[in-house]
Amino acid sequence: MINTLLPKSKAVIFSLTLFITSFSATAQEKAVPVFKDGEAQIVAAFETPEKWIRHDLWVETTFDTDGDGKLDRMHVSVTRPFQTETEGLKLPVIYETSPYYAGTAGTALGTFWDVKHEVGVKPPVARIHPTVKRTGTRPIISNSLIREWVRRGFIIVHSSSPGTGLSQGSPTVGGINESLAPKAVIEWLSGKDNGYTTPDGNEKVKAFWSTGSVGMTGTSYNGTLPVAAATTGVEGLKAIIPVAPNTSYYNYYRSNGLIRNPGGYLGEDVDVLYDYIHSGAEDKRAYSDKTVRDGEMAKGMDRVTGDYNSFWAGRDYLNAVKPWKAALLMSHGFNDWNVMPEHSYRIYKAVEGKGIPAKIYYHQGGHGGPPPLQMMNRWFTRYLFGIENGVEKEPKAYIVREKEPNTNPTAYADYPNPAAADVKLYLGAGGPSHGTLLTSKLANQSSEKLSDDVSFSGSDLAKAEKSEHRLLYVSPVLKEAIHLSGLAQISVKLASSKPAANFSVWLVALPWSEGTGVKLMDNVITRGWADPQNYKSITKGTPLTPGKFYDLKFNLQPDDQIIPAGKQIALMIFSSDKEFTLWPKAGTEITIDLNGTTLTLPVVGGASALEKAIK
């Protein structure tokens, strides 16, 4: 009515002004992501779980691994703010994929390989093959990540990996299809027309709500798959945050030629893990079992020699980093004896070496443990939303110091600490009780001998004042704390009484601490294992000539730890490690030539810092 009181031209202008004002107000009311201090903030309009849109679909891949003559499709579920449907809002995606979502097999007696046999011989008893009863209800695959990230303006996507849940194909435990499956999902999220409403139909579905920028995260196997996806170089994958990822199945089940199990899973191998995750369609399992588990795996895994071969090379992501483009925030625990810290270290250094944005977060705990939420938020905000928050200019390494919570890491220029330098230590006689570990070499040292007996645990041997089953070499008492950062290395000259033997090394802090509140890291600094038969190469072991000396050199697991004043650093050498290796009969003798054996430690401040601490 007000327009009738104005001249016609002014009425038109006034009406247009009202329209623009009304449109602007409506636009301002639309939900949009909000950023503060370089982080995506919680937006009230997104914090409406009852309105979140949840649906599932299938993404077609480029492979057929279940033998049905059709390209395998991956089961995918989506959780997104309702505004992506009602307001045309497009948002970036945080994506997690896993073989575990639909359930796993049990660990009944006989599921794992029998470890009670000699080194270098075929296992005496075949293992059983448990089956998985698939669990889960459509359209929800998983609820991980959703509560924290959707309210900050991210879409969450989950998928079951090949041969698990409602995803087609076969699990291969590190095979190429486990890299190409998430690649196909990321391509769909970036606009490719390979999404379907059903596993076998032709009705298409598109990710119209996605900006095409995808980040991935997950822990353990779920952290391995972001690494696998990144090795494909898929364009839409902008950033990943793997937590305790397995980056080489050889390094997971072997060590320097030795059959060595992940901590807590004695007798596990790649085929055991295959059975554990194989929750896919029951009518396809027989083909996959025959082709993958009883074919490719049985032929390639080699539980006799433990050598590195083409089977293991194809399951080593370090061999496939050339196409990598995604920004990497790596996370791991220094005392993870399941997926050991070398897994993260090797990929971090490779990606960093390519000039790609890379950062690493280490804590002092065990398996799992993501970076602090703020750190993750800044990483995803920078690379998925494109907000210039400066993360690429910040320190590259964040280490949680002893006794500190995981939320309070200390920043360093890089890992290993750039101030660390290798310091060589020499062994002095007395190993059956307490030999010496010194910075100066002693002349004309004798050889010392140990007798293998797996009935004694590593901790029992380290605590013993004297033992014929291990050799222990101990530094002077530290008058000042010593900061170790990087890779310790042992170079040993040894002889075995048998053609094959386990060889294990622990670096420990003495006196051994016990009681309430004591953690494993307070005693065990780091560890390492090797097969003396692989003294020349991990690809070809050679039976040892009993009594003949061989030179063997290998790294221990990465570490960053401050050893407090009052402690002694001790090198423990033994044969069979009850927690990790095969269990041969007792009696194998290992002789160590002290003149040809050294321990190299990565000491912050180098030789002068160590000399000052032990003078």
WONORNOR-V185405 format. One record per helix or strand of 3 or more residues. SS is the DSSP state (hx for helix, st for strand). FROM is the first residue (numbers start at 1). TO is the last residue. If there is no record, write none. Layout:
((SS | FROM | TO) (SS | FROM | TO))
//
This chain:
((hx | 2 | 5) (hx | 8 | 29) (hx | 49 | 51) (st | 53 | 60) (st | 73 | 80) (hx | 83 | 86) (st | 91 | 98) (hx | 146 | 152) (st | 155 | 160) (hx | 177 | 189) (st | 210 | 219) (hx | 221 | 230) (st | 237 | 243) (hx | 249 | 253) (st | 258 | 260) (hx | 270 | 277) (hx | 282 | 300) (hx | 310 | 313) (hx | 317 | 323) (st | 327 | 333) (hx | 342 | 353) (st | 358 | 363) (hx | 373 | 385) (hx | 391 | 393) (st | 397 | 399) (st | 410 | 412) (st | 420 | 428) (st | 435 | 438) (st | 447 | 451) (hx | 458 | 463) (st | 471 | 474) (st | 482 | 486) (st | 489 | 496) (st | 502 | 510) (hx | 520 | 522) (st | 524 | 531) (hx | 532 | 534) (st | 549 | 555) (st | 559 | 563) (st | 568 | 574) (st | 589 | 593) (hx | 594 | 596) (st | 598 | 604) (hx | 606 | 614))
//
